[in-house]
Amino acid sequence: MTSPQTPFWEPDWKSVQAPLSALRRQLASFPSPPLRIMKVSQLDAELLDDELLETMKEQLWSAFALFKPTFKDKFKPELTLALNLIMYKFSVYDMGATYGSQLQNLVYRNERKHSGGLQSTATDAHLTKTQKIVYGVVTVGGQYVMERVNGIVTEQGWGELPEDNIKRKAWNLLQKGTSAFKIFSLVNFLAFLYAGKYRTILERILSMRLVYAERNSNRQASFEFLNRQMVWHAFTEFLMFLMPLINVSKLKRNVKRMLLPAALMSANELSALPAHICAICHESNTAAPTTTPGNATSTFIHNPYITDCGHIYCYYCVKTKMMIDDEWCCLRCGKKVDAIARHVEVAPDKALIEKTDQEEEEESEGEEEEK
């Protein structure tokens, strides 16, 4: 029985195995094209995570709406801690990416395994358990600790204590640490804008980099909603610029003059108000939907001024109307007000009234005697 013939290429294949192994070992030191991840996708993922967290917080606070307000204020850090811990467990710890990152087709990878020529390899190294735990402790636990510490410091007023007090020194140290962290975060963010690797200091320390979960999938970006938002934003900005330039009351009055006859313009419920009531104050109180009887502003006339049409208003009310609208019309009669003057009420002379009454009585008695 003859043995099977050896393929002609097998000796050559065996002879090149040692050089191929050495070449694979040296591959990590060879330069390779850098892996480019869109910065906007990474920033959008962070914004999506923040929006999701705020939405979950609103649902959580509504669940405690029937509890005492002091309960939520007292245990708010603990409730936020529990919510962040649950979201971290089912996102980063189990899936290796946050929910916002998953929506952007991004996932964390261990960048320590992709140094040198291994940066653009097709297979990404997963995060180690240590990286996940440290990330969770710092992000979830660190946020809770800082919130509690700031609450205690603010409540006890450490910043108002004397300089030699140990609590004041701790407060100063805390402020310096916060400022230093903000400076380092700014420097890291500038480095991220340049290289596009690590969004936060923690990600840089732990070598946790966001990469595409599927390299071959295209970024599906629909700009239809964005275009609508931009058009609506520009339209609202234009309205906010235009509205202060439009005199709404004057426009309303001109429309009424065009559509309604003069009789209906002058006939209104304000013309029947008593003389001691300011029609402008009365109209303002009536137009305010939140005005209650206990909080209603007095409608009596203060510092009375009379218009050229013969009606009396508060000086502040009528002067303000005339300054805003140079064609302001009286609320009682509908005529245009051109000038106002201080109204002085002359108190009646009691002696003159008594003398007049006495003369009238004498005249009446004389007429009776003649008869």
C-alpha positions in Angstrom: 0.0 0.0 0.0 1.5 3.3 -1.1 1.4 6.4 1.2 -0.4 9.6 -0.1 1.8 11.9 -2.0 2.8 15.1 -0.2 1.6 18.3 -1.9 4.3 20.2 -3.7 3.7 23.4 -1.8 3.8 22.0 1.8 7.6 22.1 2.3 7.7 25.7 1.2 4.8 26.5 3.5 6.5 25.0 6.5 9.7 26.8 5.7 8.0 30.3 5.8 6.2 29.8 9.1 9.0 31.1 11.2 9.4 34.4 9.2 5.6 34.9 9.2 5.4 34.6 13.0 8.2 37.1 13.4 6.5 39.4 11.0 3.2 39.3 12.9 5.1 40.1 16.1 6.6 43.1 14.5 3.3 44.3 13.0 2.5 46.3 16.1 5.5 48.6 15.6 4.7 49.4 12.0 2.9 52.6 11.3 -0.8 52.3 10.2 -3.5 54.7 9.1 -5.2 56.2 12.1 -8.8 55.2 12.9 -11.0 58.3 12.4 -14.3 58.5 14.3 -16.6 61.4 13.7 -16.5 63.8 16.6 -20.0 65.0 16.0 -21.3 61.4 16.5 -19.4 61.1 19.9 -20.8 64.5 21.1 -24.3 63.6 19.9 -24.0 60.4 21.9 -23.2 62.4 25.0 -26.2 64.7 24.4 -28.5 61.8 23.9 -27.4 60.3 27.2 -28.1 63.5 29.0 -31.5 63.8 27.4 -32.4 60.2 28.3 -31.2 60.8 31.9 -33.4 63.9 32.2 -36.4 62.1 30.8 -35.9 59.3 33.3 -35.6 61.8 36.2 -38.8 63.4 35.2 -40.6 60.1 35.3 -39.0 59.3 38.7 -40.0 62.6 40.2 -43.5 62.2 39.0 -43.7 58.8 40.7 -42.9 60.6 44.0 -45.3 63.5 43.4 -47.8 62.2 46.0 -45.0 62.0 48.7 -44.1 64.9 50.9 -41.9 67.4 49.2 -39.3 67.0 51.9 -38.9 63.3 51.0 -37.7 64.0 47.5 -35.5 66.9 48.6 -33.9 64.7 51.3 -33.3 61.6 49.2 -32.8 63.2 45.8 -29.1 62.3 45.6 -29.8 58.7 46.5 -32.6 58.4 44.0 -30.4 59.8 41.3 -27.6 57.4 42.3 -30.0 54.4 42.0 -31.2 55.6 38.5 -27.6 56.2 37.3 -26.5 52.8 38.6 -29.4 51.0 36.8 -28.6 52.7 33.5 -24.9 52.0 33.9 -25.5 48.3 34.6 -27.6 47.7 31.5 -25.6 49.9 29.2 -21.8 50.2 29.8 -21.3 47.1 32.0 -23.5 44.7 29.9 -23.3 46.2 26.4 -19.9 48.0 26.5 -21.6 51.3 25.4 -24.1 53.9 26.7 -27.6 54.1 25.1 -26.7 57.2 23.3 -23.5 55.6 21.9 -25.5 52.6 20.7 -27.9 54.9 18.8 -24.8 56.5 17.1 -23.3 53.0 16.2 -20.5 53.5 18.7 -19.0 51.1 21.3 -16.2 51.3 23.8 -13.0 49.4 23.1 -9.8 48.9 25.1 -7.4 51.2 23.3 -4.4 49.6 25.1 -4.8 46.6 22.9 -4.7 48.7 19.7 -1.4 50.5 19.9 0.8 51.0 16.9 -0.1 49.1 13.8 -3.1 47.4 15.6 -5.1 50.7 15.7 -7.2 50.0 12.6 -7.7 46.3 13.0 -11.1 44.9 12.1 -11.6 43.2 15.5 -11.9 45.5 18.5 -10.8 44.5 22.0 -13.5 44.5 24.6 -13.3 46.4 27.8 -11.9 44.6 30.8 -13.9 44.1 33.9 -11.6 46.4 35.8 -12.1 49.2 33.3 -15.9 48.8 33.6 -15.9 48.8 37.4 -13.6 51.8 37.7 -15.7 53.7 35.1 -18.9 53.0 37.0 -17.4 53.9 40.4 -16.1 57.3 39.2 -19.0 58.3 37.1 -21.9 57.1 39.2 -20.3 57.1 42.7 -18.2 60.2 42.1 -21.3 62.2 41.1 -23.2 61.1 44.2 -20.3 62.0 46.5 -19.8 65.4 45.0 -23.5 66.2 45.2 -23.6 65.2 48.8 -20.4 67.1 49.7 -21.6 70.2 48.0 -25.0 70.0 49.8 -23.3 69.7 53.2 -20.8 72.5 52.5 -23.6 74.8 51.3 -25.9 73.9 54.2 -23.3 74.4 56.9 -21.8 77.5 55.3 -18.2 76.4 55.2 -17.3 79.3 52.9 -18.3 81.9 55.4 -16.2 80.6 58.3 -12.9 82.2 59.4 -9.8 81.5 57.4 -8.1 79.6 60.1 -11.0 77.1 60.5 -10.3 73.6 59.2 -13.7 73.5 57.4 -12.9 76.8 55.6 -9.5 75.3 54.5 -11.3 72.2 53.3 -13.8 74.4 51.4 -10.9 76.4 49.8 -9.2 73.1 48.8 -12.5 71.9 47.3 -12.9 75.0 45.2 -9.3 74.8 44.0 -9.8 71.1 43.1 -13.0 72.0 41.2 -11.2 74.8 39.3 -8.3 72.5 38.4 -10.7 69.8 37.2 -12.5 72.3 34.9 -9.1 73.4 33.5 -8.0 69.9 32.8 -11.4 69.1 31.3 -11.1 72.1 28.9 -7.6 71.0 27.8 -8.8 67.4 27.3 -11.8 68.7 25.2 -9.4 70.7 23.0 -7.3 67.6 22.5 -10.5 65.7 21.6 -11.4 68.3 19.0 -7.9 67.9 17.5 -7.5 64.1 17.6 -11.1 62.9 18.2 -10.2 60.1 20.7 -11.3 60.7 24.3 -14.2 63.0 25.2 -13.5 63.0 29.0 -10.5 62.8 31.3 -11.7 59.5 32.7 -11.9 57.9 29.2 -8.3 59.0 28.5 -7.0 57.6 31.8 -8.8 54.2 31.4 -8.0 54.1 27.6 -11.7 53.7 26.8 -12.2 54.9 23.2 -15.5 55.1 21.2 -15.3 53.3 17.9 -17.8 52.2 15.3 -19.6 49.0 16.3 -20.1 48.2 12.6 -17.4 49.7 10.3 -19.3 49.1 7.1 -22.6 50.8 8.1 -23.0 54.3 6.8 -24.1 57.1 9.1 -27.8 57.6 8.3 -28.4 61.3 8.9 -31.7 62.9 7.9 -31.5 66.6 7.7 -35.3 67.1 7.2 -36.0 67.6 10.9 -32.9 69.8 11.3 -34.0 72.0 8.4 -37.5 72.4 9.9 -36.0 73.4 13.2 -33.7 75.9 11.6 -36.5 77.5 9.6 -38.8 77.7 12.7 -35.9 79.1 14.8 -35.2 81.8 12.2 -38.9 82.6 12.0 -39.3 82.9 15.7 -36.2 85.1 16.0 -37.7 87.4 13.3 -41.0 87.6 15.1 -39.2 88.4 18.4 -37.3 91.2 16.6 -40.4 92.5 14.8 -43.0 92.4 17.6 -41.5 95.3 19.7 -41.7 97.5 16.7 -45.4 96.9 16.2 -47.9 98.9 18.2 -50.5 96.2 18.8 -53.0 98.5 20.5 -52.8 101.1 17.7 -53.2 98.4 15.1 -56.2 97.0 16.9 -57.8 100.4 17.2 -57.3 101.2 13.5 -58.9 97.9 12.6 -61.9 98.7 14.9 -62.3 102.1 13.3 -62.3 100.5 9.9 -64.8 97.8 10.7 -67.1 99.4 13.4 -69.1 102.6 13.2 -68.4 105.5 15.5 -71.4 104.8 17.7 -70.2 101.4 18.6 -66.7 102.7 19.2 -67.9 105.2 21.8 -70.4 102.8 23.4 -68.6 100.5 25.7 -68.9 99.2 29.2 -66.1 101.5 30.5 -68.2 104.6 29.8 -70.6 103.5 32.6 -67.9 103.4 35.3 -68.2 105.8 38.2 -66.2 109.0 38.0 -63.9 108.0 40.8 -62.8 104.8 39.0 -59.8 104.9 36.6 -60.9 103.2 33.4 -57.3 102.2 32.5 -56.8 100.5 35.9 -60.1 98.8 35.6 -59.3 97.5 32.2 -55.9 96.2 33.3 -57.3 94.4 36.3 -60.1 92.9 34.1 -57.6 91.7 31.5 -55.3 90.0 34.0 -56.5 86.3 34.2 -54.6 85.6 37.4 -56.0 88.5 39.3 -57.9 87.4 42.4 -60.2 89.6 44.6 -57.7 89.5 47.4 -54.8 90.6 45.2 -56.6 93.0 42.9 -55.0 96.4 42.5 -57.1 99.4 43.6 -58.9 101.1 40.7 -59.5 104.3 42.4 -58.0 107.4 40.7 -54.7 108.5 42.2 -53.2 111.9 41.3 -56.1 112.7 39.0 -55.5 114.3 35.5 -58.3 115.3 33.2 -58.1 114.9 29.4 -59.3 117.4 26.8 -62.4 115.3 26.3 -63.3 115.8 30.0 -62.6 112.4 31.6 -60.4 111.8 34.6 -57.6 109.2 34.9 -54.6 108.5 37.0 -51.6 110.5 35.9 -49.3 107.5 35.6 -51.9 105.5 33.6 -52.9 108.2 31.1 -49.3 109.5 30.6 -48.0 106.0 30.0 -50.7 105.4 27.4 -50.0 108.7 25.6 -46.2 108.0 25.6 -46.7 104.5 24.1 -49.3 105.6 21.6 -49.5 109.1 20.2 -53.0 108.5 18.9 -54.4 107.0 22.1 -58.2 107.3 22.5 -60.2 107.8 25.6 -61.6 104.6 27.0 -64.8 106.2 28.0 -65.8 108.2 24.9 -63.4 106.9 22.2 -62.1 110.3 21.3 -58.4 111.0 20.6 -56.6 112.5 23.6 -54.3 115.3 22.7 -53.6 117.0 26.1 -54.1 116.4 29.8 -54.1 118.8 32.8 -54.1 118.4 36.5 -57.5 118.1 37.9 -58.1 120.0 41.1 -61.3 119.5 43.0 -62.4 122.6 44.8 -63.9 121.8 48.2 -67.3 123.5 48.7 -67.5 126.5 51.1 -69.8 125.5 54.0 -70.4 129.1 55.0 -71.3 130.1 51.5 -73.7 127.2 51.2 -75.4 128.0 54.5 -75.7 131.7 53.5 -77.2 130.7 50.1 -79.6 128.3 51.8 -80.7 131.1 54.2 -81.3 133.6 51.4 -83.3 131.1 49.5 -85.4 130.4 52.6 -86.0 134.2 53.2 -87.0 134.7 49.6 -89.5 131.8 49.9 -90.9 133.2 53.1 -91.3 136.7 51.5 -93.2 135.3 48.6 -95.5 133.4 50.9 -96.2 136.6 52.9 -97.0 138.6 49.7 -99.5 135.9 48.8 
